[in-house]
Amino acid sequence: MKKLQIALAVALISLCAQFQTKAQNVQLFYDTGRECMTSTFEMFRPDGGGSTYFFVDFDYSPKVIGGYMEFAREFNFWQNSKVNWLSVHVEYNGGLSNKMSFNNAFLGGLTYSGHSADFTKTWSLSAMYKVIPGTVDAMGKKQIHNFQITGVWGIQFAKGWCTFSGFADFWREHRPWQGTEFIFITEPQFWVNMNKIKGWDNVNLSIGGELELSANFVDKGFHAMPAVGAKWTF
């Protein structure tokens, strides 16, 4: 399964290279909490039937090198206006490193999405059934059936100079080694868009960072880890 995850990541990166939309970007962060570099390759592509989204994260440090990926597809089937719609959502996520691996997870549910008329504000809320194969509780009983709620947002303001975006995930996953079963993570990002500088129209560089707030994500308890970085959109 680890080889499959790596193969999927390579295949998705190759596939994304064929797309020519402004919804692709590469991000590079210095994570002050983990004291490591993190790169993110992200793609969002809408089409007549819905949208496709994925990202691949890689962490680089002297002790740990690893990656994590999510791939999601939404199928639009109901729209009550030009700016709000309901979709069927399917998703896969998983990851690995030289120290550990994230459990593979398969999700399915519904997403309600919307945006402002000028697309400067976008949002979505997903409620999903989540299958995590091989998960057991403290008694050794299989607990593969779980749930996840995800919110995503994006806001452009200050005449396009600034972008505030991010996501929040809350899900159940039994972790006997931590004595926990509920996990929360949010990563709000703030960017200053350099293409608003006069004469820099084609410089799709953004400078900013993110703040990871999590509970029981990697380690038990609450953690706040800021990161500074840059993003190139193409």
C-alpha positions as a Markdown table, in Angstrom:
| # | Residue | x | y | z |
|---|---|---|---|---|
| 1 | Met | 0.0 | 0.0 | 0.0 |
| 2 | Lys | 2.9 | 2.4 | 0.6 |
| 3 | Lys | 4.1 | 1.8 | -2.9 |
| 4 | Leu | 0.6 | 2.5 | -4.2 |
| 5 | Gln | 0.5 | 5.8 | -2.3 |
| 6 | Ile | 3.8 | 6.9 | -3.8 |
| 7 | Ala | 2.7 | 5.9 | -7.3 |
| 8 | Leu | -0.6 | 7.8 | -6.9 |
| 9 | Ala | 1.2 | 10.9 | -5.8 |
| 10 | Val | 3.6 | 10.7 | -8.8 |
| 11 | Ala | 0.7 | 10.0 | -11.2 |
| 12 | Leu | -1.3 | 13.0 | -9.9 |
| 13 | Ile | 1.6 | 15.4 | -10.2 |
| 14 | Ser | 2.1 | 14.3 | -13.8 |
| 15 | Leu | -1.6 | 14.7 | -14.5 |
| 16 | Cys | -1.7 | 18.1 | -13.0 |
| 17 | Ala | 1.1 | 19.3 | -15.3 |
| 18 | Gln | -1.2 | 18.9 | -18.2 |
| 19 | Phe | -3.8 | 21.4 | -16.8 |
| 20 | Gln | -3.5 | 25.1 | -17.7 |
| 21 | Thr | -5.8 | 26.7 | -15.1 |
| 22 | Lys | -5.0 | 29.4 | -12.6 |
| 23 | Ala | -6.2 | 27.0 | -9.8 |
| 24 | Gln | -2.8 | 25.3 | -9.5 |
| 25 | Asn | -0.1 | 26.4 | -7.1 |
| 26 | Val | 3.1 | 25.3 | -5.4 |
| 27 | Gln | 3.7 | 26.4 | -1.8 |
| 28 | Leu | 6.9 | 26.2 | 0.3 |
| 29 | Phe | 6.8 | 26.8 | 4.1 |
| 30 | Tyr | 9.2 | 26.8 | 7.0 |
| 31 | Asp | 7.3 | 25.1 | 9.8 |
| 32 | Thr | 8.4 | 26.8 | 13.0 |
| 33 | Gly | 6.7 | 24.2 | 15.2 |
| 34 | Arg | 8.2 | 21.1 | 13.6 |
| 35 | Glu | 11.4 | 22.9 | 12.5 |
| 36 | Cys | 11.2 | 21.6 | 9.0 |
| 37 | Met | 10.4 | 22.6 | 5.4 |
| 38 | Thr | 7.1 | 21.6 | 3.8 |
| 39 | Ser | 6.2 | 21.8 | 0.2 |
| 40 | Thr | 2.6 | 21.6 | -1.1 |
| 41 | Phe | 1.4 | 21.0 | -4.7 |
| 42 | Glu | -2.3 | 21.8 | -5.0 |
| 43 | Met | -4.8 | 21.7 | -7.9 |
| 44 | Phe | -8.5 | 22.6 | -8.2 |
| 45 | Arg | -10.2 | 22.0 | -11.6 |
| 46 | Pro | -13.9 | 22.6 | -12.1 |
| 47 | Asp | -15.8 | 21.2 | -15.1 |
| 48 | Gly | -19.3 | 20.7 | -16.4 |
| 49 | Gly | -20.1 | 17.9 | -14.0 |
| 50 | Gly | -18.4 | 19.1 | -10.8 |
| 51 | Ser | -14.8 | 19.6 | -9.8 |
| 52 | Thr | -11.6 | 17.7 | -9.0 |
| 53 | Tyr | -9.2 | 18.7 | -6.2 |
| 54 | Phe | -6.0 | 17.3 | -4.8 |
| 55 | Phe | -2.9 | 18.3 | -2.9 |
| 56 | Val | 0.4 | 16.5 | -2.0 |
| 57 | Asp | 2.4 | 17.6 | 1.0 |
| 58 | Phe | 6.1 | 16.7 | 1.6 |
| 59 | Asp | 7.9 | 17.4 | 4.8 |
| 60 | Tyr | 11.7 | 17.7 | 4.8 |
| 61 | Ser | 13.8 | 17.6 | 8.0 |
| 62 | Pro | 17.0 | 15.9 | 9.1 |
| 63 | Lys | 15.0 | 13.2 | 11.0 |
| 64 | Val | 11.8 | 12.8 | 9.1 |
| 65 | Ile | 11.0 | 12.8 | 5.4 |
| 66 | Gly | 7.4 | 12.0 | 4.4 |
| 67 | Gly | 4.4 | 12.9 | 2.4 |
| 68 | Tyr | 0.6 | 13.2 | 2.7 |
| 69 | Met | -2.0 | 13.4 | -0.1 |
| 70 | Glu | -5.7 | 14.0 | -0.6 |
| 71 | Phe | -7.7 | 13.5 | -3.8 |
| 72 | Ala | -11.3 | 14.5 | -4.0 |
| 73 | Arg | -14.0 | 14.5 | -6.7 |
| 74 | Glu | -17.4 | 16.3 | -6.5 |
| 75 | Phe | -20.4 | 15.6 | -8.7 |
| 76 | Asn | -22.9 | 18.4 | -8.9 |
| 77 | Phe | -26.5 | 17.3 | -9.0 |
| 78 | Trp | -28.6 | 20.2 | -7.6 |
| 79 | Gln | -28.2 | 23.9 | -7.9 |
| 80 | Asn | -30.7 | 26.4 | -6.4 |
| 81 | Ser | -29.0 | 29.5 | -7.8 |
| 82 | Lys | -26.0 | 30.6 | -9.8 |
| 83 | Val | -23.9 | 30.7 | -6.7 |
| 84 | Asn | -24.9 | 27.8 | -4.5 |
| 85 | Trp | -25.1 | 24.1 | -5.2 |
| 86 | Leu | -25.1 | 20.6 | -3.7 |
| 87 | Ser | -22.6 | 17.9 | -4.7 |
| 88 | Val | -21.8 | 14.2 | -4.1 |
| 89 | His | -18.3 | 14.1 | -2.6 |
| 90 | Val | -15.8 | 11.2 | -2.8 |
| 91 | Glu | -12.3 | 11.3 | -1.4 |
| 92 | Tyr | -9.2 | 9.4 | -0.7 |
| 93 | Asn | -6.4 | 10.4 | 1.7 |
| 94 | Gly | -3.3 | 8.9 | 3.2 |
| 95 | Gly | 0.4 | 9.3 | 3.7 |
| 96 | Leu | 3.7 | 7.9 | 4.9 |
| 97 | Ser | 7.2 | 8.8 | 6.1 |
| 98 | Asn | 10.4 | 7.1 | 7.2 |
| 99 | Lys | 9.0 | 7.2 | 10.8 |
| 100 | Met | 5.3 | 6.5 | 10.4 |
| 101 | Ser | 2.3 | 6.3 | 8.1 |
| 102 | Phe | -1.1 | 7.8 | 8.1 |
| 103 | Asn | -4.0 | 5.4 | 7.8 |
| 104 | Asn | -5.6 | 5.2 | 4.4 |
| 105 | Ala | -9.1 | 6.7 | 4.4 |
| 106 | Phe | -12.0 | 6.6 | 1.9 |
| 107 | Leu | -14.8 | 9.1 | 2.3 |
| 108 | Gly | -18.1 | 9.8 | 0.7 |
| 109 | Gly | -20.9 | 12.3 | 1.4 |
| 110 | Leu | -22.4 | 15.6 | 0.4 |
| 111 | Thr | -21.0 | 19.0 | -0.1 |
| 112 | Tyr | -22.8 | 22.3 | -0.1 |
| 113 | Ser | -20.8 | 25.1 | -1.8 |
| 114 | Gly | -21.2 | 28.7 | -2.7 |
| 115 | His | -19.5 | 31.9 | -3.8 |
| 116 | Ser | -20.0 | 35.6 | -4.2 |
| 117 | Ala | -21.1 | 37.0 | -7.5 |
| 118 | Asp | -17.5 | 38.1 | -8.3 |
| 119 | Phe | -15.9 | 35.0 | -6.9 |
| 120 | Thr | -13.9 | 36.9 | -4.3 |
| 121 | Lys | -15.5 | 34.8 | -1.5 |
| 122 | Thr | -15.9 | 31.0 | -1.8 |
| 123 | Trp | -16.9 | 28.4 | 0.8 |
| 124 | Ser | -18.0 | 24.8 | 1.1 |
| 125 | Leu | -19.2 | 22.5 | 3.9 |
| 126 | Ser | -18.9 | 18.7 | 3.6 |
| 127 | Ala | -20.5 | 15.9 | 5.8 |
| 128 | Met | -19.0 | 12.5 | 5.0 |
| 129 | Tyr | -18.9 | 8.9 | 6.0 |
| 130 | Lys | -15.3 | 7.8 | 6.5 |
| 131 | Val | -13.9 | 4.3 | 6.2 |
| 132 | Ile | -10.4 | 3.8 | 7.8 |
| 133 | Pro | -9.4 | 0.1 | 7.1 |
| 134 | Gly | -7.5 | -1.6 | 9.9 |
| 135 | Thr | -8.6 | 0.8 | 12.7 |
| 136 | Val | -9.2 | -0.8 | 16.1 |
| 137 | Asp | -10.2 | 0.5 | 19.5 |
| 138 | Ala | -8.4 | -0.1 | 22.8 |
| 139 | Met | -10.1 | -3.5 | 23.1 |
| 140 | Gly | -8.8 | -4.6 | 19.7 |
| 141 | Lys | -12.3 | -4.3 | 18.1 |
| 142 | Lys | -12.4 | -3.1 | 14.5 |
| 143 | Gln | -13.7 | 0.5 | 14.2 |
| 144 | Ile | -13.4 | 1.2 | 10.5 |
| 145 | His | -16.7 | 3.1 | 10.3 |
| 146 | Asn | -16.3 | 6.8 | 11.1 |
| 147 | Phe | -17.3 | 10.3 | 10.0 |
| 148 | Gln | -15.7 | 13.6 | 9.0 |
| 149 | Ile | -17.0 | 17.2 | 8.7 |
| 150 | Thr | -14.9 | 19.6 | 6.5 |
| 151 | Gly | -15.2 | 23.3 | 5.9 |
| 152 | Val | -13.2 | 25.2 | 3.3 |
| 153 | Trp | -13.1 | 29.0 | 2.6 |
| 154 | Gly | -11.4 | 31.6 | 0.5 |
| 155 | Ile | -11.7 | 35.4 | 0.7 |
| 156 | Gln | -9.9 | 38.0 | -1.4 |
| 157 | Phe | -10.0 | 41.6 | 0.0 |
| 158 | Ala | -8.1 | 44.9 | -0.1 |
| 159 | Lys | -8.7 | 45.1 | -3.8 |
| 160 | Gly | -7.1 | 41.8 | -4.4 |
| 161 | Trp | -4.0 | 42.5 | -2.4 |
| 162 | Cys | -4.8 | 39.9 | 0.3 |
| 163 | Thr | -6.2 | 36.4 | 0.4 |
| 164 | Phe | -7.5 | 34.6 | 3.5 |
| 165 | Ser | -8.1 | 30.9 | 2.9 |
| 166 | Gly | -8.0 | 27.6 | 4.6 |
| 167 | Phe | -9.9 | 24.5 | 5.9 |
| 168 | Ala | -11.1 | 22.9 | 9.0 |
| 169 | Asp | -11.5 | 19.1 | 9.5 |
| 170 | Phe | -13.2 | 17.3 | 12.4 |
| 171 | Trp | -13.3 | 13.5 | 12.3 |
| 172 | Arg | -13.4 | 10.3 | 14.4 |
| 173 | Glu | -10.5 | 7.9 | 14.3 |
| 174 | His | -9.8 | 5.5 | 17.1 |
| 175 | Arg | -6.2 | 5.8 | 18.3 |
| 176 | Pro | -5.5 | 3.5 | 21.2 |
| 177 | Trp | -1.9 | 4.6 | 21.5 |
| 178 | Gln | -3.1 | 8.1 | 22.3 |
| 179 | Gly | -6.3 | 7.2 | 24.1 |
| 180 | Thr | -8.3 | 9.4 | 21.8 |
| 181 | Glu | -10.8 | 9.0 | 19.0 |
| 182 | Phe | -11.6 | 12.6 | 17.8 |
| 183 | Ile | -9.3 | 14.7 | 15.8 |
| 184 | Phe | -9.5 | 18.3 | 14.7 |
| 185 | Ile | -7.2 | 20.4 | 12.5 |
| 186 | Thr | -7.5 | 23.8 | 10.8 |
| 187 | Glu | -4.9 | 25.6 | 8.7 |
| 188 | Pro | -5.9 | 29.2 | 8.0 |
| 189 | Gln | -3.6 | 30.9 | 5.5 |
| 190 | Phe | -2.9 | 34.6 | 4.8 |
| 191 | Trp | -1.3 | 35.8 | 1.6 |
| 192 | Val | -0.2 | 39.1 | 0.2 |
| 193 | Asn | -0.4 | 38.9 | -3.6 |
| 194 | Met | 2.6 | 40.4 | -5.4 |
| 195 | Asn | 0.9 | 40.7 | -8.8 |
| 196 | Lys | -1.0 | 43.8 | -7.5 |
| 197 | Ile | 2.3 | 45.7 | -7.6 |
| 198 | Lys | 2.5 | 48.0 | -10.6 |
| 199 | Gly | 4.3 | 46.2 | -13.4 |
| 200 | Trp | 4.2 | 42.8 | -11.7 |
| 201 | Asp | 0.9 | 41.7 | -13.3 |
| 202 | Asn | 2.4 | 38.4 | -14.5 |
| 203 | Val | 4.3 | 37.7 | -11.2 |
| 204 | Asn | 1.9 | 35.2 | -9.6 |
| 205 | Leu | 3.9 | 35.2 | -6.3 |
| 206 | Ser | 2.2 | 35.4 | -2.9 |
| 207 | Ile | 4.1 | 35.9 | 0.4 |
| 208 | Gly | 2.5 | 34.9 | 3.8 |
| 209 | Gly | 2.0 | 31.8 | 5.8 |
| 210 | Glu | -0.3 | 29.6 | 7.8 |
| 211 | Leu | -1.2 | 28.7 | 11.3 |
| 212 | Glu | -1.9 | 25.0 | 12.0 |
| 213 | Leu | -4.2 | 24.5 | 15.0 |
| 214 | Ser | -4.8 | 20.9 | 15.9 |
| 215 | Ala | -6.0 | 18.6 | 18.6 |
| 216 | Asn | -4.9 | 14.9 | 18.6 |
| 217 | Phe | -3.7 | 15.2 | 15.0 |
| 218 | Val | -0.1 | 13.8 | 15.3 |
| 219 | Asp | 0.4 | 14.1 | 19.0 |
| 220 | Lys | -2.2 | 14.0 | 21.7 |
| 221 | Gly | -3.5 | 17.4 | 22.9 |
| 222 | Phe | -3.8 | 20.8 | 21.4 |
| 223 | His | -1.0 | 22.3 | 19.3 |
| 224 | Ala | -0.5 | 25.6 | 17.5 |
| 225 | Met | 2.3 | 25.7 | 14.9 |
| 226 | Pro | 2.9 | 28.8 | 12.7 |
| 227 | Ala | 4.7 | 28.6 | 9.3 |
| 228 | Val | 6.0 | 31.3 | 7.0 |
| 229 | Gly | 6.1 | 30.7 | 3.2 |
| 230 | Ala | 5.6 | 31.6 | -0.4 |
| 231 | Lys | 3.1 | 30.5 | -3.0 |
| 232 | Trp | 3.4 | 30.5 | -6.8 |
| 233 | Thr | 0.1 | 30.2 | -8.8 |
| 234 | Phe | 0.1 | 29.0 | -12.4 |
